[in-house]
Amino acid sequence: MPDFLRNNSKKCTFASTNQKMNIVMIEKIGCNAGKVWTQLDAAGRSNVKDLKKMTKLTDKDLYAAIGWLAREGKLTLEEVDKEVFVSLK
């Protein structure tokens, strides 16, 4: 078992809790990134407002997912008249 999953003392509890929370958040962002990717694959280029409606994600979750995909180099982002459009590369 990895050290961060062990809870051997009260001193380790805080670090383990933070690390577990981090894993949960990363998994959630990855799952949401999959939703965004799937929607863009089906619909093509979308503005952020429409993408939010289609995926039913909160602003925070949507932007985290977009950031994840952008960091992986899977998205093209462009701004047209103060509106952000997202598409797959």
DSSP file (Angstrom, degrees, kcal/mol; ACC not computed):
  #  RESIDUE AA STRUCTURE BP1 BP2  ACC     N-H-->O    O-->H-N    N-H-->O    O-->H-N    TCO  KAPPA ALPHA  PHI   PSI    X-CA   Y-CA   Z-CA
    1    1 A M              0   0    0      0, 0.0     5,-0.1     0, 0.0     0, 0.0   0.000 360.0 360.0 360.0 133.4    0.0    0.0    0.0
    2    2 A P    >>  -     0   0    0      0, 0.0     3,-1.5     0, 0.0     4,-0.6  -0.271 360.0-117.5 -61.0 148.3    1.4    3.4   -0.9
    3    3 A D  G >4 S+     0   0    0      1,-0.3     3,-1.2     2,-0.2    13,-0.1   0.850 111.4  60.6 -55.2 -38.6    2.5    5.6    2.1
    4    4 A F  G 34 S+     0   0    0      1,-0.3    -1,-0.3     3,-0.1    16,-0.2   0.699 102.7  52.2 -69.9 -15.8    0.0    8.3    1.4
    5    5 A L  G <4 S+     0   0    0     -3,-1.5    -1,-0.3    14,-0.1     2,-0.2   0.591  92.2  92.8 -91.7 -11.6   -2.9    5.8    1.8
    6    6 A R    <<  -     0   0    0     -3,-1.2     2,-0.3    -4,-0.6     3,-0.1  -0.550  57.9-162.0 -80.8 147.3   -1.6    4.7    5.2
    7    7 A N        +     0   0    0     -2,-0.2     6,-0.1     1,-0.1    -3,-0.1  -0.645  30.5 149.9-127.4  73.3   -2.9    6.4    8.3
    8    8 A N        +     0   0    0     -2,-0.3     2,-0.3     1,-0.1    -1,-0.1   0.720  65.3   4.0 -83.0 -22.6   -0.2    5.4   10.9
    9    9 A S  S >> S-     0   0    0     -3,-0.1     4,-1.1     1,-0.1     3,-0.6  -0.968  74.7-101.9-155.0 167.2   -0.4    8.4   13.1
   10   10 A K  H 3> S+     0   0    0     -2,-0.3     4,-0.8     1,-0.2     3,-0.3   0.839 119.1  62.0 -63.1 -31.3   -2.3   11.6   13.7
   11   11 A K  H 3> S+     0   0    0      1,-0.2     4,-0.6     2,-0.2    -1,-0.2   0.862 106.5  44.5 -62.4 -35.3    0.7   13.4   12.1
   12   12 A C  H <> S+     0   0    0     -3,-0.6     4,-2.9     1,-0.2     5,-0.3   0.682  94.4  80.7 -81.8 -19.4    0.1   11.6    8.9
   13   13 A T  H  X S+     0   0    0     -4,-1.1     4,-2.7    -3,-0.3     5,-0.2   0.908  91.7  47.9 -57.6 -46.6   -3.7   12.0    8.9
   14   14 A F  H  X S+     0   0    0     -4,-0.8     4,-2.3    -3,-0.2    -1,-0.2   0.932 114.8  44.7 -62.6 -47.0   -3.6   15.6    7.5
   15   15 A A  H  X S+     0   0    0     -4,-0.6     4,-2.6     1,-0.2    -1,-0.2   0.919 114.3  49.6 -64.1 -43.0   -1.2   14.8    4.7
   16   16 A S  H  X S+     0   0    0     -4,-2.9     4,-2.6     1,-0.2    -2,-0.2   0.909 110.4  50.4 -63.4 -41.3   -3.1   11.6    3.8
   17   17 A T  H  X S+     0   0    0     -4,-2.7     4,-2.5    -5,-0.3    -1,-0.2   0.924 112.0  47.4 -62.6 -44.9   -6.4   13.4    3.7
   18   18 A N  H  X S+     0   0    0     -4,-2.3     4,-2.4     1,-0.2    -2,-0.2   0.911 112.9  48.5 -62.8 -42.4   -5.0   16.1    1.4
   19   19 A Q  H  X S+     0   0    0     -4,-2.6     4,-2.1     2,-0.2    -2,-0.2   0.898 111.9  48.6 -67.2 -39.2   -3.5   13.6   -0.9
   20   20 A K  H  X S+     0   0    0     -4,-2.6     4,-2.3     2,-0.2    -1,-0.2   0.917 111.8  49.9 -64.7 -41.9   -6.7   11.6   -1.1
   21   21 A M  H  X S+     0   0    0     -4,-2.5     4,-2.6     1,-0.2    -2,-0.2   0.897 108.9  52.8 -62.4 -40.3   -8.6   14.8   -1.8
   22   22 A N  H  X S+     0   0    0     -4,-2.4     4,-2.5     2,-0.2    -1,-0.2   0.908 108.9  49.4 -61.1 -43.2   -6.2   15.7   -4.5
   23   23 A I  H  X S+     0   0    0     -4,-2.1     4,-2.4     2,-0.2    -2,-0.2   0.916 111.2  49.5 -62.9 -43.9   -6.6   12.3   -6.1
   24   24 A V  H  X S+     0   0    0     -4,-2.3     4,-2.2     1,-0.2    -2,-0.2   0.916 112.3  47.8 -61.9 -43.8  -10.4   12.6   -6.0
   25   25 A M  H  X S+     0   0    0     -4,-2.6     4,-2.6     2,-0.2    -2,-0.2   0.906 111.3  50.0 -65.6 -41.5  -10.2   16.1   -7.6
   26   26 A I  H  X S+     0   0    0     -4,-2.5     4,-2.5     1,-0.2    -1,-0.2   0.906 110.9  49.7 -64.1 -41.2   -7.9   15.0  -10.3
   27   27 A E  H  X S+     0   0    0     -4,-2.4     4,-2.3     2,-0.2    -1,-0.2   0.902 111.4  49.4 -63.6 -39.9  -10.2   12.0  -11.1
   28   28 A K  H  X S+     0   0    0     -4,-2.2     4,-2.6     2,-0.2    -2,-0.2   0.922 111.7  47.9 -64.7 -44.3  -13.2   14.4  -11.3
   29   29 A I  H  X S+     0   0    0     -4,-2.6     4,-2.4     1,-0.2    -2,-0.2   0.912 112.3  50.0 -63.5 -41.9  -11.4   16.8  -13.6
   30   30 A G  H  X S+     0   0    0     -4,-2.5     4,-1.7     2,-0.2    -1,-0.2   0.896 111.0  48.8 -62.8 -40.9  -10.3   13.9  -15.8
   31   31 A C  H  X S+     0   0    0     -4,-2.3     4,-1.6     2,-0.2    -2,-0.2   0.918 112.6  47.8 -63.9 -44.4  -13.8   12.6  -16.0
   32   32 A N  H  X S+     0   0    0     -4,-2.6     4,-2.4     1,-0.2    -2,-0.2   0.856 107.0  56.9 -65.9 -34.8  -15.2   16.1  -16.8
   33   33 A A  H  X S+     0   0    0     -4,-2.4     4,-2.8     1,-0.2    -1,-0.2   0.884 105.0  52.9 -62.1 -37.3  -12.4   16.5  -19.5
   34   34 A G  H  X S+     0   0    0     -4,-1.7     4,-2.6     2,-0.2    -2,-0.2   0.886 107.7  50.6 -63.8 -39.3  -13.8   13.3  -21.0
   35   35 A K  H  X S+     0   0    0     -4,-1.6     4,-2.3     2,-0.2    -2,-0.2   0.922 112.6  46.2 -63.1 -44.5  -17.3   14.8  -21.1
   36   36 A V  H  X S+     0   0    0     -4,-2.4     4,-2.7     2,-0.2     5,-0.2   0.936 113.4  48.6 -63.8 -46.8  -16.0   17.9  -22.8
   37   37 A W  H  X S+     0   0    0     -4,-2.8     4,-2.4     1,-0.2    -2,-0.2   0.924 111.7  49.6 -59.7 -45.7  -13.9   15.9  -25.3
   38   38 A T  H  X S+     0   0    0     -4,-2.6     4,-1.8     1,-0.2    -1,-0.2   0.904 112.2  47.9 -60.9 -42.6  -16.9   13.7  -26.1
   39   39 A Q  H  X S+     0   0    0     -4,-2.3     4,-3.1     1,-0.2     5,-0.4   0.918 113.1  46.9 -66.4 -43.2  -19.2   16.7  -26.6
   40   40 A L  H  X S+     0   0    0     -4,-2.7     4,-2.2     1,-0.2    48,-0.2   0.858 109.7  54.6 -67.2 -33.9  -16.7   18.5  -28.8
   41   41 A D  H  < S+     0   0    0     -4,-2.4    -1,-0.2    -5,-0.2    -2,-0.2   0.882 116.9  37.5 -64.7 -37.9  -16.1   15.3  -30.8
   42   42 A A  H  < S+     0   0    0     -4,-1.8    -2,-0.2    -5,-0.2    -1,-0.2   0.901 130.0  27.8 -79.9 -42.8  -19.8   15.1  -31.5
   43   43 A A  H  < S-     0   0    0     -4,-3.1    -3,-0.2     1,-0.3     2,-0.2   0.672  92.8-147.7 -97.9 -19.5  -20.7   18.7  -31.9
   44   44 A G     <  +     0   0    0     -4,-2.2    -1,-0.3    -5,-0.4    -2,-0.1  -0.527  62.4  14.3  82.6-155.5  -17.5   20.2  -33.2
   45   45 A R  S    S+     0   0    0     -2,-0.2     2,-0.3    42,-0.1    42,-0.2  -0.284  74.4 173.6 -57.7 131.3  -16.5   23.8  -32.4
   46   46 A S  E     -A   86   0A   0     40,-2.6    40,-3.4     4,-0.0     2,-0.2  -0.981  31.8-118.9-139.6 150.1  -18.5   25.3  -29.6
   47   47 A N  E  >  -A   85   0A   0     -2,-0.3     4,-2.5    38,-0.3    38,-0.2  -0.535  36.3-109.7 -82.3 161.9  -18.5   28.4  -27.6
   48   48 A V  H  > S+     0   0    0     36,-2.0     4,-2.3     1,-0.2     5,-0.2   0.863 116.5  56.1 -61.7 -38.3  -17.9   28.1  -23.8
   49   49 A K  H  > S+     0   0    0     35,-0.2     4,-1.6     1,-0.2    -1,-0.2   0.932 112.2  41.3 -60.7 -47.2  -21.5   29.1  -23.0
   50   50 A D  H  > S+     0   0    0      1,-0.2     4,-2.6     2,-0.2    -2,-0.2   0.878 112.5  55.1 -68.5 -37.9  -23.0   26.3  -25.2
   51   51 A L  H  X S+     0   0    0     -4,-2.5     4,-2.2     1,-0.2     6,-0.2   0.876 105.9  52.6 -63.0 -37.5  -20.4   23.8  -24.1
   52   52 A K  H  X>S+     0   0    0     -4,-2.3     4,-1.8    -5,-0.2     5,-0.8   0.920 111.1  46.5 -63.2 -44.1  -21.5   24.5  -20.5
   53   53 A K  H  <5S+     0   0    0     -4,-1.6    -2,-0.2     1,-0.2    -1,-0.2   0.912 113.9  48.1 -63.6 -43.3  -25.1   23.8  -21.4
   54   54 A M  H  <5S+     0   0    0     -4,-2.6    -2,-0.2     1,-0.2    -1,-0.2   0.869 119.9  36.0 -69.0 -37.0  -24.3   20.7  -23.3
   55   55 A T  H  <5S-     0   0    0     -4,-2.2    -1,-0.2    -5,-0.2    -2,-0.2   0.670  95.3-138.8 -90.2 -17.8  -22.1   19.2  -20.6
   56   56 A K  T  <5 +     0   0    0     -4,-1.8     2,-0.3    -5,-0.2    -3,-0.2   0.829  51.7 146.6  60.2  34.2  -24.1   20.5  -17.6
   57   57 A L      < -     0   0    0     -5,-0.8    -1,-0.2    -6,-0.2    -2,-0.1  -0.671  51.8-111.0 -96.4 154.5  -20.9   21.3  -15.8
   58   58 A T     >  -     0   0    0     -2,-0.3     4,-2.9    -3,-0.1     5,-0.2  -0.338  35.6-104.2 -72.6 165.3  -20.4   24.2  -13.4
   59   59 A D  H  > S+     0   0    0      1,-0.2     4,-2.8     2,-0.2     5,-0.3   0.942 122.7  49.5 -55.0 -48.4  -18.1   27.1  -14.5
   60   60 A K  H  > S+     0   0    0      1,-0.2     4,-1.9     2,-0.2    -1,-0.2   0.927 114.3  43.7 -58.9 -47.9  -15.3   25.8  -12.2
   61   61 A D  H  > S+     0   0    0      2,-0.2     4,-2.2     1,-0.2    -1,-0.2   0.882 114.0  50.8 -67.5 -38.5  -15.6   22.2  -13.5
   62   62 A L  H  X S+     0   0    0     -4,-2.9     4,-2.7     2,-0.2    -2,-0.2   0.943 111.9  45.7 -64.4 -47.7  -15.8   23.2  -17.1
   63   63 A Y  H  X S+     0   0    0     -4,-2.8     4,-2.3    -5,-0.2    -1,-0.2   0.849 111.8  52.3 -67.8 -32.5  -12.8   25.5  -17.0
   64   64 A A  H  X S+     0   0    0     -4,-1.9     4,-2.3    -5,-0.3    -1,-0.2   0.921 111.8  47.0 -65.0 -42.9  -10.8   22.9  -15.1
   65   65 A A  H  X S+     0   0    0     -4,-2.2     4,-2.4     2,-0.2    -2,-0.2   0.905 112.3  49.0 -65.3 -42.2  -11.7   20.3  -17.8
   66   66 A I  H  X S+     0   0    0     -4,-2.7     4,-2.8     1,-0.2     5,-0.2   0.914 111.2  50.8 -62.7 -42.4  -10.8   22.7  -20.6
   67   67 A G  H  X S+     0   0    0     -4,-2.3     4,-2.6     2,-0.2    -2,-0.2   0.903 108.9  51.6 -61.0 -41.8   -7.5   23.5  -18.9
   68   68 A W  H  X S+     0   0    0     -4,-2.3     4,-1.6     2,-0.2    -2,-0.2   0.950 114.4  42.0 -59.4 -51.1   -6.8   19.8  -18.6
   69   69 A L  H  <>S+     0   0    0     -4,-2.4     5,-2.6     1,-0.2     6,-0.5   0.871 114.1  51.8 -67.4 -37.0   -7.4   19.2  -22.3
   70   70 A A  H ><5S+     0   0    0     -4,-2.8     3,-1.4     1,-0.2    -1,-0.2   0.909 107.8  52.0 -65.2 -41.3   -5.6   22.3  -23.3
   71   71 A R  H 3<5S+     0   0    0     -4,-2.6    -1,-0.2     1,-0.3    -2,-0.2   0.843 107.4  53.1 -64.2 -33.0   -2.5   21.3  -21.3
   72   72 A E  T 3<5S-     0   0    0     -4,-1.6    -1,-0.3    -5,-0.2    -2,-0.2   0.503 117.1-117.3 -78.9  -3.7   -2.6   17.9  -23.1
   73   73 A G  T < 5S+     0   0    0     -3,-1.4    -3,-0.2    -4,-0.3    -2,-0.1   0.761  80.6 121.2  76.5  25.6   -2.6   19.8  -26.4
   74   74 A K      < +     0   0    0     -5,-2.6    15,-2.0    -6,-0.1     2,-0.3   0.511  58.6  64.4 -99.3  -5.6   -6.0   18.4  -27.5
   75   75 A L  E     -B   88   0A   0     -6,-0.5     2,-0.5    13,-0.3    13,-0.2  -0.839  59.1-149.6-121.7 154.8   -7.8   21.7  -27.9
   76   76 A T  E     -B   87   0A   0     11,-3.0    11,-1.8    -2,-0.3     2,-0.4  -0.995  21.6-166.9-114.4 127.4   -7.8   24.8  -30.0
   77   77 A L  E     +B   86   0A   0     -2,-0.5     2,-0.3     9,-0.2     9,-0.2  -0.945  10.7 171.2-115.6 134.6   -9.0   27.9  -28.2
   78   78 A E  E     -B   85   0A   0      7,-2.2     7,-3.3    -2,-0.4     2,-0.5  -0.998  24.1-140.9-143.4 148.0   -9.9   31.1  -30.0
   79   79 A E  E     +B   84   0A   0     -2,-0.3     2,-0.5     5,-0.2     5,-0.2  -0.932  19.4 177.8-111.3 126.1  -11.5   34.4  -29.0
   80   80 A V  E >  S-B   83   0A   0      3,-3.0     3,-1.5    -2,-0.5    -2,-0.0  -0.984  74.0 -19.1-128.9 119.0  -13.9   36.1  -31.4
   81   81 A D  T 3  S-     0   0    0     -2,-0.5    -1,-0.1     1,-0.3     3,-0.1   0.911 127.8 -51.5  49.4  49.8  -15.6   39.3  -30.3
   82   82 A K  T 3  S+     0   0    0      1,-0.2     2,-0.4    -3,-0.0    -1,-0.3   0.607 116.6 115.3  65.4  15.0  -14.9   38.6  -26.6
   83   83 A E  E <   - B   0  80A   0     -3,-1.5    -3,-3.0   -35,-0.0     2,-0.5  -0.959  61.0-136.9-115.2 133.2  -16.4   35.0  -27.0
   84   84 A V  E     - B   0  79A   0     -2,-0.4   -36,-2.0    -5,-0.2     2,-0.4  -0.772  17.1-165.0 -94.8 128.9  -14.2   32.0  -26.4
   85   85 A F  E     -AB  47  78A   0     -7,-3.3    -7,-2.2    -2,-0.5     2,-0.4  -0.899   1.8-161.2-112.1 142.0  -14.6   29.0  -28.9
   86   86 A V  E     +AB  46  77A   0    -40,-3.4   -40,-2.6    -2,-0.4     2,-0.3  -0.961  15.8 161.8-124.9 138.1  -13.2   25.6  -28.2
   87   87 A S  E     - B   0  76A   0    -11,-1.8   -11,-3.0    -2,-0.4     2,-0.2  -0.978  39.4-100.9-148.3 160.5  -12.6   22.8  -30.7
   88   88 A L  E       B   0  75A   0     -2,-0.3   -13,-0.3   -13,-0.2   -14,-0.1  -0.534 360.0 360.0 -78.3 149.0  -10.6   19.6  -30.8
   89   89 A K              0   0    0    -15,-2.0   -14,-0.1    -2,-0.2    -1,-0.1   0.462 360.0 360.0 -78.2 360.0   -7.3   19.6  -32.7
